[in-house]
């Protein structure tokens, strides 16, 4: 033993075959100190964990009250023919009526419009954002200013930005129609035209376009143009972050090997941006499938319901018609549609993502 080190005797009692036996062992002061420090560390970790949960508690309560509970309650209501205070239980009749019954035509037409809106918006949005981000990543004068300008639409309130576009699209006073009229192409009823864009082009050139090839209505395309403009900045920021993570050595090696800019972009930049492309594609698809604000402000689902997406149908059924049970069932089906679309994206696209 070192001089001055405290020694403590510990006696333990063990009963074997009815006989009590005593065992004596000694514990040094150092071992006791280590044990005390370990206990103190455990208490400190416990306090830190409790504090962390207390800090998270307000956010969890808000999430529970305004997200989780309404979602679960909507699922519950979807099985009832519900009025303001109560309803009769219908089982899955609301769902069968929406999918196969009297409401099926409106439902499937809205689903078709929603998917068409997504097919117009998402590919063009991602492609345009990728090109702009690649250009803004180059060493050009004032690129910080350009980056800010492209990001400004995204941080602008959707309703306010849509109101501005509503004025731009105005058939009499809008700037776009003023320009089109000056070259003999206008005016166009951007937000009031139910005719398909391919049919409009065919009519201008005197060609007959069958109904199945008429294409999306001009009003839906006009809303899609606004959506692309409004959310483009978010994708640009994501792609700029991805471009910044690509090692410079790859580009230097490609230049030494004599690769041209197209080969550098397709063989280096594009493959290494697949994680960002996958992320942006998923987020953009979810956002477009549940789009509501821009459609509500610009067209309110018209004209002739050619821009009525599923979100607009849910809003009309739930709030305007007061059919709470059917509206809740449509909301649940929309959630399942988004979930299925997202799972398909993961199964098809994630295997093509190159990490590092």
N, C-alpha and C positions, 0 to 999 in steps of 0.2 A: 504494500500500500504506500502511496505517496504521503509524505508528511502533511498533516492537517486535513486530509480527505476524510469526510464524514462517512461512517459506515452504519447502515441501518440493518437490524435483524428483522426478518419477516418470518413469522411462525404460521404455518398452515396446518389445519386439522383434517385428517382423512380417516374415515371409518371403514375398516376392512373386516368382514366376517364378524361383525358385532364388536370388534375391538377398535378403540380409538387410538390412532397413531399420530404423532406429531412430527412434522418435518420443519427443520429450521434452515433458512437460507439467508444469505447476506446480500444486500443491494447497496452499491456504492452511491454516493451523492451525485456523481455524474449521470448515472442511469436515471435517477429520480428527476434530475433537471431536464434530461432529454424527454422523459415522459410528460413532464409539466409543459415543456415547450410544444410538444405534439398536441396536447389537449388544448393549449391556448390557440394554436394554429387552427384546430378544428372549430373552436368557438368563433374565431375571426372569420373563417370561411362561411360558417353558418349565418353569421350576422350579415356578411356581404350578400349571400344568396337571398336572405329575407329582404334586405334593402332593395336588391334588384327586382324581386317580384313585386314589392310595394310600388316601385317606380313604374313597372309595367301594368299594374292593376288599373289605373285610370284609362289607359288606352284599351285594355282588354274589355273593360266595362262598356266603353263607347262602341267597340266592335261588336260586343254581344248584343247591345240594345238596338243599334242602328243597322247592323249587317246580318248577324247570325239569326237572331230572333225573327226579324221580318222575313228572311228567306225560308226558315222553317215554318213560319205561320202561313206564308204564301202557299207552300206545298200542302199544308193542312186544308186551307180554304179551297184549293183547286179540286178537292173531292166533293165539294158542296155546290148546290144552287144557292148562292149566298146573296143576301141583301145587306143592308147597312149594319144590322145587329146580329142576325142569325141566318141559318140556312138549312135546307133539307139535304141529307147525305145522298150523293148520287154515285159514289164509287168512282169508277173510271169512265162514266158516261160523258163527262166533260171532254175528256181526252179523245174518246172515240168519235164524238160529235165534231170535234175540231179536225181530226185527221181523216175521217171517212164519212161524216154526216153532212148536215146542212151548212156547216161552216167550213167545210173542206176546201171549197173553191177559193174563198177569200184567204184561207191560211196558206195553201200551196202557191197561190199567186204572190202573196207577200214573201214567202220563202224564195221563190224564183227571183223576185225583184231584189231581195237582200243579197243573194249569191251573185246576181249580175252586177250589183253595185260594188261588191267586193272584187270581182274579176276586173272591173274597170279601174278601180282605185289602187289596189295594193300593188300590182306589177308596175304600173307607171310611177307610182310614188317611190318605190324602192329603186327602180332603175334611174330615175331622175336624181334622187338623193345620192346615189352612189357616184354618178357622174359629177355632180356639183361638189361633193366632198372631195373627190379626187383632184378636181381643179383647185379647190380652196386649200388643199394640202401642199400645193406647189409653192415655190418661193416667188410670190407675186407681191407687188406693192399694194399696201392697204388691205391685206387679206383678213386682218382682224376686224376691220370695218365691214367687209363683205360677210364674214361669219356672223356678226351681230345682226346685220340686215336680214339674213336668211333665217335667223332664229326668232326674230321678233314676231312673225305671225303665230308661232306656236304658243307664245306666252300671252297672246291677246285672247280675251274671252271669246269663246265660240259664237255666242249670241251677238256680240258687238261686231265681230268680223263678218258674220253672215248678214247682218243688217247693211253693212257697207256693200257687200256683193249684191244684195238685193237691189240697191240703187244702181250699181254698175250694169246689172242685167235688165234694167227697166226698158220696156219696149219703146218708150218715147223719149225719155230724158237720159237714158243710160249712155255712158261713154262708149261702151262696146258697140251699141247699135248706131251711134253717131259715126264711128269709124267704118262700120260695115256699110252703112247707107252711102257714105262718101265714095265707096268703090263699087256700088251697085249690088251689094249682097244682102242688104238689110231692108227693113228692120226684122229681127227675129224675136219671137216670144220665148226667150230662154227658159223661163220658169213656168210658162203657161202652155207649152207645146207638148201634147201627148203623142205626137207622131214620132216614129222611130227615126233615128238619124240616117240610116241607110235608105229608108224610104224617102226621106226629104231630099237626099242627094240624087236618088233616082228620079224623083219628080222634077228636080231642077233641070236634069238633062233629058227629060222626056222618056225615061225608062220605067217599065213596070216592075216593081219589086214585090215578090210574094210576101204574105203576112209573116211567114216563119223567118224571113230574112230581113224584116224591118229594122231589127236592132233595138237597143234601148231607147227610150224616149229622150228627146232633147232636154227635158226638165231633169231627168235623172243624171244625164251626162253633165249638165251644168252644176248640179250639186256635187258630183264626183270631182269636177275641176276645183271647186272651192275646197273640198276635203283634202285633195292633194296639196293645194297651196297652203292650207292651214297647218297640216301636220308634217310637212316636209322638213321643217327645221329640226325636229326631234331625231329623225333618221339621219340627217346630215351630221349631227353631233355624235351619234353612235358610230357612224362610219369614220369620222375624223379620229375618234379614240382608237378604233381598230387600226387605222393607217399608222397612227403614232406608235403602236406596239410592234409593228413589223421591223425586224432588225435591219439596219442600214447595210450591213454586210451582204445581205442577199442581193440588194440592188447593185452594189459594187462588183460582186462576183458576176452578175448577169452582164454588166457593161464590159467587163474584161473578156467575157465569152462572146461578145459581139451581138447580144440580143437587142432587138429593136424595141421601141416603146410598147407596141402592141403585144409582143411576146412577154415583156416584163409584166404587163398588166394581167394577161391571161394565165401566165405560168406561175407568177409569184403573188401579185397583189390580190387577185380574185380568190385563189384557193385559201390564202391566209385570212381573208375576210369572211369566210363561210360561217364562223360562229356569230359574227355580227349580223350577217344576212339572215341567218336562221332566227336569231332573236327578234330582229326587226320585222321579219315576215310574220312571226307568231303574234307579236304585239299588235301589229297593224291589222291583221286579220280579225283578231278578237275585237279591236276597236271599231272596225267597219261593220262587223256583224251586229253590233249593238248600237250603232250610230242612231242618234235621235235629234240632238239639238239643231244641227245644221239643216236637217230635213224639215223639222217642225217650223223653223224660222223662214226658210226659203220657199218651200212648196206646200207644207202641211200635208204631205202625202199625195197631193194632186199633181197635175190635172188628171181626172178620170182614174185616180189611184195608181198611176204609172210610176210614182215614186214612193208608194206606200210600202215601207219595209216592215219586218216583223215587229220592231220596236214601236213603230207608228200604229200598227194594228193592236198591239197590247194596250197602248195609251188610249186609243179610241174605245176599245171594248171595256176597259177598266174604269176610266174616268168620265168619258163622254156618254157612254151608254149605261154605265152603272152596273154592268154585269161582272161583278167582282170574282165570282167563281171561274167563269170562262177566262177572264183576264189573267188570273193567277195561273191557270192551267197553261195558257199561252206563254206566260213568262217562264214557267218550268220547262216547257218544250224548247223555248229559245235557249235556255241555259244548256239543255242537253245537246242542242244543235251546235252550239259553240264548243262544248266539251268534245263532241265527236269530231268536229273539224280540227280541233287542236290535237287530238290523239292521232288522227290521220297524218297531220303534218309531222309529228314526232316520229311516227313509224316510217314515213317516206323520206323525210329530209335529214333527220338527225344522223343517219348512217353516212351521209355524204359530207358531214361537217369535219373539217380538219383542224384539230387543236394543236397549235405549235408546229 
